[in-house]
């Protein structure tokens, strides 16, 4: 793969169900509209000067079979009524020269809101540490979010989250992804 620094990325999510574990994963990627790419997992840096774009805009710039870098969260279960969730958290610094963070979260028993807040908080916490921002790790996410945004150094935080409840006799897979556009 030729090195590149993405200028855009989009967030997507999906859920799949199938009697076969791998096919369930494939279905979740189809639901997220990224099954037609060769996905390469990368670590969790939101590149400098990168912008969030819509899935429709991002997908229009990619070709089937293309090698595409993703930050991917994946969770699966074959247990009836088991709640699973995956989430990608995003923290973007105010200074476009600075990199930000993406976080992956995979959980059992958490709602979309719980998993999403956790992933968003994790990304913002990682960014806050490199920006030198003080924070109380025991404070609630809402308190830390307000403090960081008031500092003027973190301009945006968000998340994309997919949860699902397991079905008897089937594998259930959830994915959440940040897709980096070359």
N, C-alpha and C positions, 0 to 999 in steps of 0.2 A: 504494500500500500504506500502510495506517495504521501509524505507528510503534508498535512494541511491544518490550518487553523480555521475552524468553521466560523462563518459570519452569521449563520442562522441555525436555529434548532426548533423543533416542534415537540409537543407533548402528546402522547396518545395512550390509550388503555384498551384492554379487551378481556373477554372471558370465553373459555371454551369448555365443552363437555364431550366426553367420548369414553367408550369402554376401555380404550388403550391410552396409557399415560402420555406417550409421545404424540398421539393424534389429538389429545386434549390440548397439549401445548400448541400444536399447529393451529388448531381452531382458535385459540386465544390470540395468536399472532394475526390470523386472518381477520378476526373481529377488530383488532387494533390497526388493520390495514398495512402491516409491515411484513407479512409472510413471504412476499415475493422478492425480498432482498436477502443477501448474505450478511447476516448481522455479526458484528465484531463488538464484543463487550469492551468498554473502556472505563477508566476510573471517572471520578465525579467532579470534574472541573467545568465550570461554565466559562467558556473562553472570553478573553477581553474583546470588546467591540462586537460581541455576538448579540443578536436580537431574537426574541421569541417570535415565531410566526405561526400561522394557522396550519393545521394538518393538511388542508387542501393545497395551500401554497407550497408547503414543504414537499408533499408527495409529487406535485407537478414538476419538481426539479430532479426527481430520481427516476432511474430506469430499472426495470425488472432485472434481477440477477446482479445488480450493482452491490459491491461491498460497501456496507454502511456502518458507521460507528454508532453505537447506542449505549446509553446507561439504562440497564434493564433490571427491573424488579420482577421476580417470578415466585409464585406460591402455588401449591397444589395439594389436593386432598382427594381421597376416595372414601372418606367417612361421611355417612349420612348426617346432615344438619350441622356439619362443622363449618363455622364462619372463617373464611380466609380473606386476606387483603394484601394488596401490593400498592406501593405509592412511591412517587418520585417527588422530592421536595426541591425547590429552587430558591436560591438567594442571590440576588444581583446587586453588586456594589454601585454606589452613585457615580464613582469615577470609572468611566468606560475603559481606561487603561489597565484597571485592576481586574483580575479574574474573580469569578464568583464560585459558588458551589452548587452541586446537585447531590442529592442523597437518595439512596435506595432503601426502602423499608418493606419487609415481608413479615406478616404477622398472622396469628390465629386469634379469633375472638374479638377483633376490633372492627368497629363500624368504619365507613368511609371517612367520616369526620374525625374520628380518633386517629386512624392511621395517617390521614392527610396532615393533621396538625403535628403529629409526631415527626413525619418526614420533613415538613416545612421548618419546624423548630430545629431539627438536626442540621439541615443545610445552613440556616441562619446562624446557629451556634458555631459551626465550623468557620463561616465567613467572619463572624465577630472576633474569633480568636486571632485571625491573621491581621485584622484591622486594629487590634489592640483595644477593642471595646470591652469595658467592664460589664459583667453581668452576674446575676445571682442564679446559679444553676438550680436552686430550689424554687425560684419564682415561677409563676405560671407562664405558659406560652404567650398569653395576651399581654402580660406585664413586660416580658422581654421584648416582644414584637414592638410595643409602643416605645420602649426605651431606645431600641435600635433605630427605628424610623425617625425618632426625634433627634438622634445624633446626626442625621443627615448623611451617614456613610453607607447605609443600606437602603437602596431605593425601592426594591420590590422583592417580595417573597410570595410564592404560590406553590401549589402542588397539583398533581393529578393522581387520582386514586381509583382503584377498582377492587370491589369486594364481591364475594359470592358465597352462597351456602352450598355445601356438598350435597350430592344426590346419590341415593343408594344405587349401587351397580355401575356407577360411572366415575371416571376421574373428572375433577373440576380444576381448572387452572386459571389463574388470573395473572395478567401482566400489566405493568405500567412502564412507559419508556420515554426517554428523552432521545430524540433522533437528531444527530448532528449532520448537517447538510454540507457536503464537500464543495 
